[in-house]
Amino acid sequence: MKKIFISHNTQDKVVADIFVDFLIAVGIPRNEIFCSSLPGNNVRENITAEIRERV
């Protein structure tokens, strides 16, 4: 499964939250979005191997 990965500076959290809300509003399921500031998304533990390999 492909995911949308949103990584951002903590100062940009408001913008990232707006973007996540937009993606959900246009029909992208929440479970297909990984935003580093969303609750439960511990970047150090939950980034998939695929993303780690591509960064």
C-alpha positions in Angstrom: 0.0 0.0 0.0 1.3 3.5 -0.9 1.0 6.2 1.7 1.2 10.0 1.5 4.1 11.0 3.7 4.1 14.5 5.2 7.1 15.5 7.2 7.4 19.1 8.4 9.0 21.4 10.9 7.1 21.8 14.2 6.6 25.5 13.3 4.6 24.4 10.3 2.2 22.1 12.2 -0.8 24.3 11.5 -0.2 24.2 7.8 0.4 20.4 7.9 -2.9 19.9 9.8 -4.8 22.0 7.2 -3.2 20.0 4.4 -4.2 16.7 6.1 -7.8 17.9 6.5 -7.8 18.8 2.8 -6.6 15.4 1.7 -9.2 13.7 3.8 -11.9 16.1 2.4 -11.0 15.1 -1.1 -11.4 11.4 -0.3 -8.0 10.1 0.7 -8.5 7.7 3.6 -6.8 8.8 6.9 -4.9 5.5 7.1 -3.2 6.3 3.9 -1.7 9.6 5.3 1.4 9.6 7.5 1.9 13.1 8.9 4.8 13.3 11.4 2.8 15.4 13.8 -0.4 13.4 14.0 -0.9 11.5 17.3 0.4 8.0 17.1 2.9 8.7 14.3 6.2 8.3 16.1 8.5 9.1 13.2 11.4 7.2 14.7 9.3 4.0 15.2 6.6 4.1 12.5 8.3 5.1 9.3 8.1 2.2 6.9 11.3 0.6 5.5 10.3 1.8 2.1 10.3 5.5 3.2 13.5 5.1 5.1 15.2 3.6 2.0 14.0 6.5 -0.3 15.0 9.4 2.0 
